[in-house]
């Protein structure tokens, strides 16, 4: 066997061994790619729509709160006045009942 033939045989053996050792890494990489793809699909099909729904809910609630905030303050003020008037009327009715 000549030196060239020996070198060629050694090169082929090294290529075969390298391919055999790289194949598990290629398989692992392919598996990781598939998992990343599945996560991306889950994110696009499940997570993003749910986040959009949550965002919409909070946005609608915020708009209602912002629109009615002044009315709420006025309602609280009216309730305080009503409490005072009811208390005064209760006192007057009690006085009338005692006379």
LINCORJO-V344033 format. One record per helix or strand of 2 or more residues. SS is the DSSP state (alpha for helix, beta for strand). FROM is the first residue (numbers start at 1). TO is the last residue. If there is no record, write none. Layout:
ss:from:to
SS:FROM:TO
SS:FROM:TO
//
This chain:
ss:from:to
alpha:3:98
//
